[in-house]
Amino acid sequence: MSPAAEVPAAEVPAALVLDALRSRGLTLAVAESLTGGLLIAVLVSVPGASDVVRGGVVAYATDVKAAILGVDAGLLEREGAIHPGVAEQMAAGVRSRLGASIGVATTGVAGPDPQDGHAPGEVWLGFATDRGSSSVGLSLGGDRDAIRRETVGEGLRRLLELVQGTDRE
């Protein structure tokens, strides 16, 4: 089964996000940890995604977050990878490195076991634009696959809200 087929149809369709980006002349870059490429796979499963999707980085290991995305090594050492600041820096780093209007990032614990004192289902989404960075914390339930799918669904929903909010700025 392809990653795109794993995301329930009831979630925000990636096509809506891509259309919103396209209509505003915006581009997107994705940095993923716990979702392991699922978010970008869902986005690029839509025909014409290459109009707005610049690319993605799967930074699963903590040191890759620092080396490739520019996440502050001190922050990672102090707080670990499951932290709002890490999500924001991942989003800002991928946005900068891939030359996109918007960066989005996922980091957290998919489970089944806790990681660095964080329970499965603790997730942070990071967003970066030319106006700065922000993060959203999620507390999700279910098994590993459910947490990853729900992270993608929430990421798409929040991304659509962010893009639509550019009309009001």
C-alpha positions in Angstrom: 0.0 0.0 0.0 1.4 3.4 -0.9 1.8 6.0 1.9 -0.9 8.3 0.3 -3.4 5.4 0.5 -2.8 5.2 4.3 -4.2 8.6 5.0 -8.0 8.5 5.5 -10.0 10.5 2.9 -11.8 12.3 5.7 -8.6 14.3 6.4 -7.9 17.6 4.6 -7.0 16.5 1.0 -3.5 17.4 0.0 -5.0 18.8 -3.2 -6.7 21.6 -1.2 -3.4 22.6 0.4 -1.6 22.6 -3.0 -4.4 24.6 -4.7 -4.2 27.2 -1.9 -0.4 27.5 -2.2 -0.6 27.7 -6.0 -3.3 30.4 -6.0 -1.2 32.5 -3.7 2.1 31.9 -5.6 3.7 30.2 -2.6 6.0 27.2 -2.4 6.5 24.5 0.2 9.3 22.5 1.7 8.8 19.7 4.2 11.1 18.4 7.1 10.0 15.2 8.7 11.1 13.1 11.6 8.4 10.8 13.1 6.4 10.8 9.8 9.4 9.5 7.9 8.4 10.9 4.5 4.7 10.2 4.8 3.7 13.9 4.6 5.6 14.7 1.5 4.5 11.4 -0.1 0.8 12.4 0.4 1.5 15.9 -1.1 3.4 14.6 -4.1 0.8 11.9 -4.8 -1.4 14.8 -6.2 -0.8 15.5 -9.9 0.8 18.9 -10.4 2.4 19.0 -6.9 5.7 20.0 -8.5 4.3 23.4 -9.2 4.5 24.3 -5.5 6.4 21.5 -3.6 10.2 22.3 -3.6 11.2 19.1 -1.8 11.5 17.4 1.6 14.1 16.2 4.0 13.6 13.1 6.3 15.7 14.0 9.3 15.0 10.9 11.5 18.2 11.0 13.5 18.9 13.8 15.9 22.3 14.7 14.5 20.8 15.0 11.0 18.4 17.6 12.3 21.5 19.7 13.2 23.7 18.9 10.3 21.2 19.2 7.4 18.5 21.4 8.8 20.5 23.7 11.0 18.7 22.9 14.2 20.8 24.3 17.1 22.9 21.5 18.5 22.7 23.0 22.0 18.9 23.0 21.9 18.9 19.4 20.8 21.3 18.4 23.6 19.3 20.3 26.2 15.8 19.4 25.2 16.0 16.5 22.8 14.3 16.3 19.4 10.7 16.4 20.8 10.4 20.1 21.5 8.5 23.1 19.9 11.8 24.9 19.2 13.1 22.0 17.3 10.0 21.8 15.2 10.3 25.5 14.4 14.0 25.3 13.6 13.4 22.3 11.4 10.7 24.2 9.5 12.9 27.3 9.1 15.9 25.2 8.1 14.1 23.3 5.3 12.4 26.5 4.1 15.8 28.2 3.8 17.7 25.3 2.4 15.1 24.5 -0.3 14.2 28.1 -1.1 10.5 27.8 -0.3 7.9 30.3 0.9 6.7 28.0 3.7 8.5 25.3 5.7 6.6 22.7 7.6 8.1 20.1 10.0 7.0 17.1 12.1 8.8 15.8 15.2 7.6 13.6 18.0 7.1 10.1 19.2 5.1 7.6 17.1 5.7 4.8 19.6 5.2 2.2 20.6 7.7 3.1 23.3 8.4 6.4 25.0 11.5 8.3 23.8 13.6 10.6 25.9 10.9 10.9 28.5 8.2 11.7 26.0 5.1 9.5 25.6 4.0 8.1 22.3 1.6 10.6 20.6 3.5 13.7 21.7 4.0 15.5 18.5 5.1 19.0 17.4 4.4 20.6 14.1 6.6 23.5 13.1 5.8 26.2 10.5 8.1 28.8 9.0 7.4 31.7 6.7 9.1 35.0 6.0 7.2 36.4 9.0 8.8 33.9 11.4 8.2 30.5 12.9 5.6 28.9 15.1 4.7 25.5 16.5 1.7 23.5 17.5 1.7 20.7 20.0 -0.5 17.6 19.6 -1.3 14.8 21.9 -2.4 11.9 19.8 -3.6 8.4 20.6 -3.5 5.1 18.9 -0.8 2.8 17.5 2.3 3.9 15.6 0.6 4.0 12.2 -2.4 6.0 13.6 -0.2 8.6 15.2 1.8 9.0 12.0 -1.4 9.3 9.9 -3.0 11.8 12.3 0.1 13.9 12.3 0.0 14.1 8.5 -3.7 15.0 8.7 -3.2 17.7 11.3 -0.2 19.0 9.4 -2.3 19.4 6.3 -5.1 21.0 8.2 -2.9 23.5 10.0 -0.9 24.2 6.8 -4.2 25.0 5.0 -5.1 27.4 7.8 -1.7 29.1 7.6 -1.8 29.4 3.8 -5.4 30.8 3.9 -4.3 33.2 6.6 -1.8 34.8 4.2 -4.9 36.5 2.6 -5.4 38.4 5.9 -1.8 39.5 6.5 
